[in-house]
Amino acid sequence: MPLLQKAGLGKGATRENTLILGDPLTTMRLPFEPVRHKMLDLIGDLHLLGADLHAHVIATRSGHATNAELVRRLVDLMQALETGGVIQRESGLDVREILRMLPHRYPFLLIDRVLEIEGYKRAVALKNVTINEPYFQGHFPAAPIMPGVLQLEAMAQLAGVLLLRKLENTGKLAVLWSIDKVKLRGAVVPGDQLRIEVTTTRDKDQVAQVQGVGTVAGKVVCEALLMFTLVDP
């Protein structure tokens, strides 16, 4: 150790905090202490991935630099899988998958299926409007119309699905911050299928802006510009 420190290395090293291999005065605190140390380093570095990893990992002469490069490559691979291609109806998100992504539950979950997702930029979903919706009991019961605010809420929920797909947003909540340029252009009634499309126009520094449009049978019934902040629950 004195030779290392004389060379300008390990200046803060002592026999209490440093294990020196080949030194007859060195005593290991645990069996195979260097191996355990390397394993903990690897596990800690892989934790920085921010996602569950189901893999068999073999590390040979690894260190923090090697581990960090592995994490970078895994992040690149995950992002490529997230952003590549369009998820069509056959492989879209059903309501069970939506429930795993959003905190909303009955009677406030307002999207039934996600049909398409393009990376973090665009998503399309459906809301099937039926007379069994609980809000119809008190909202114009004689002439039921889906409240415009709930059309906007359905739009916001789809935006949440889109934004929460991003790796860095894993485990966060997409909290609606503001609504602008709202237009309610037509009535949505029981029997209608509301098609919602959202497009990300800004996503930076935990703030995202999304343009949303709702249509029924090809006719625009609602549109709005939504602003979100991504927060820890």
Secondary structure, DSSP 8 states (H G I E B T S, - for coil): -HHHHHTT--TT--TTT---TT-TT---SSTTHHHHHHHHHHHHHHHTT-S--------SS--HHHHHHHHHHHHHHHHHHHHSSB--GGGSB-HHHHHHH----TTS----EEEEEETTTEEEEEEE--TT-GGGGTSSTTS----HHHHHHHHHHHHHHHHHTSGGGTT-EEEEEEEEEEEE-S---TT-EEEEEEEEEEEETTEEEEEEEEEETTEEEEEEEEEEEEE--
